[in-house]
């Protein structure tokens, strides 16, 4: 991806939001709009200031998790046949995010195959089992791939099938990619988690649609260099999961507040190592990182909390004119589970549009409650995508 497609024009400095934050409340009309909006639906809250919100301060902790590999630099593979990623992984669990585009303009914007393989670099048989599986057909609709890719990942239960790979042998990580043709400017989007018991090597290649990935891997000598400015990143990263907890209990009495992660400033992007150059690699946008968010809140004034998100970057440029995400949210007015944002429309534009994630009613006795979310920066959308908590009167 260039910084305007998966990382899609990430903000490199935090907006004025943190410089001029203030508290505010919503009108009765806006209150009714939020409460009448279905989960995942778009509400238009005209005249509501979303940029300069008080920010929730939080404690961020690194959680144990798999080694993380991402293939998105270069995002566009401009030559007919090449290796776009070559990374070594150790025995254990691996999270792998594939985000590459057929960028062959000449000759004739030719059809290609983009596929990913793993090679057994150990001395014994490698056993591979898929824990999470999300695979999208090649598409020119990057927003759809990013949103549906996260949805499928969150919903995936993996399987019990174990594949065995002899020393030195290679196999496609995703059999679907082997069968698909990728046209010019189409994105191949895969999000996987699997476990291996031998050292391995992951390769992402672009080749002729008629060639198998394993055959192409043996003959391709051209390994593309990372461009650093053309995508979120490329390499192996030691951080894959974060825990987020608020430092102070969120109280509805304080007005509208926001939680912002993956902005690159208050929440720095993780660093890893790029295998072909040995250089430090920055994962711009923290795409593929999972944020396990646990927020404590209470209602001192009897109000509930509406949780929304919005496209805070809509005015930046053409790549930021839409935002599409997916999250896991705990129970509130609506049932818990995975929700696409927005649910029916492909994307949300910008203010005054907000997408309703959940409404959390107050407890009957005013006691402390918890909100639990699983968030990952949505591919193809501009970051950050703030989570906004709006106190609402729970109308009868």
Secondary structure as GFF3:
##gff-version 3
##sequence-region A 1 396
A	DSSP	three_ten_helix	16	18	.	.	.	ID=ss1
A	DSSP	alpha_helix	28	35	.	.	.	ID=ss2
A	DSSP	beta_strand	42	44	.	.	.	ID=ss3
A	DSSP	beta_strand	54	55	.	.	.	ID=ss4
A	DSSP	beta_strand	58	63	.	.	.	ID=ss5
A	DSSP	beta_strand	67	72	.	.	.	ID=ss6
A	DSSP	beta_strand	76	77	.	.	.	ID=ss7
A	DSSP	beta_strand	82	89	.	.	.	ID=ss8
A	DSSP	beta_strand	92	102	.	.	.	ID=ss9
A	DSSP	beta_strand	113	120	.	.	.	ID=ss10
A	DSSP	beta_strand	126	139	.	.	.	ID=ss11
A	DSSP	alpha_helix	142	155	.	.	.	ID=ss12
A	DSSP	beta_strand	162	165	.	.	.	ID=ss13
A	DSSP	beta_strand	170	172	.	.	.	ID=ss14
A	DSSP	alpha_helix	175	179	.	.	.	ID=ss15
A	DSSP	beta_strand	187	196	.	.	.	ID=ss16
A	DSSP	beta_strand	200	207	.	.	.	ID=ss17
A	DSSP	alpha_helix	213	219	.	.	.	ID=ss18
A	DSSP	beta_strand	233	237	.	.	.	ID=ss19
A	DSSP	beta_strand	241	246	.	.	.	ID=ss20
A	DSSP	beta_strand	250	251	.	.	.	ID=ss21
A	DSSP	three_ten_helix	252	254	.	.	.	ID=ss22
A	DSSP	beta_strand	257	259	.	.	.	ID=ss23
A	DSSP	beta_strand	271	273	.	.	.	ID=ss24
A	DSSP	beta_strand	280	282	.	.	.	ID=ss25
A	DSSP	beta_strand	290	298	.	.	.	ID=ss26
A	DSSP	beta_strand	304	309	.	.	.	ID=ss27
A	DSSP	three_ten_helix	318	320	.	.	.	ID=ss28
A	DSSP	beta_strand	325	329	.	.	.	ID=ss29
A	DSSP	beta_strand	337	341	.	.	.	ID=ss30
A	DSSP	beta_strand	353	360	.	.	.	ID=ss31
A	DSSP	beta_strand	369	375	.	.	.	ID=ss32
A	DSSP	beta_strand	387	392	.	.	.	ID=ss33
###
